[in-house]
Amino acid sequence: RKNATRDATATLKAWLNEHRKNPYPTKGEKIMLAIITKMTLTQVSTWFANARRRLKKENKMTWAPR
C-alpha cells in the first residue's frame, strides 16, 4: 500500500475547497482526479469519504447530507 503524497492530497483538498457546497465528485471527476494524483479510483473515493467525515466532525459541514 502506497500512501498519498502531499501533492496528491493538495490536489484533492483544492477540489474539495472549490466544491464545499457539494463535496461529492462525479465518477468522471473522480477518474480525472485519480489520473492527476496517480491514485486509484478506490483511493480517491475513500479519501473523499474520509475528508467529508473529517469536515463533519469539525462542524465545517456546509452541505446538506445526502
ChimeraX attribute file (.defattr): number of C-alpha atoms within 10 A of each C-alpha:
attribute: neighborCount
match mode: 1-to-1
recipient: residues
	/A:1	3
	/A:2	5
	/A:3	8
	/A:4	15
	/A:5	11
	/A:6	10
	/A:7	11
	/A:8	18
	/A:9	14
	/A:10	13
	/A:11	13
	/A:12	21
	/A:13	15
	/A:14	11
	/A:15	15
	/A:16	18
	/A:17	11
	/A:18	11
	/A:19	14
	/A:20	15
	/A:21	12
	/A:22	14
	/A:23	20
	/A:24	17
	/A:25	17
	/A:26	9
	/A:27	11
	/A:28	9
	/A:29	12
	/A:30	20
	/A:31	18
	/A:32	14
	/A:33	21
	/A:34	19
	/A:35	13
	/A:36	13
	/A:37	19
	/A:38	14
	/A:39	17
	/A:40	14
	/A:41	16
	/A:42	12
	/A:43	15
	/A:44	23
	/A:45	18
	/A:46	12
	/A:47	16
	/A:48	19
	/A:49	13
	/A:50	12
	/A:51	16
	/A:52	20
	/A:53	13
	/A:54	13
	/A:55	13
	/A:56	14
	/A:57	10
	/A:58	9
	/A:59	9
	/A:60	11
	/A:61	16
	/A:62	13
	/A:63	14
	/A:64	8
	/A:65	9
	/A:66	5
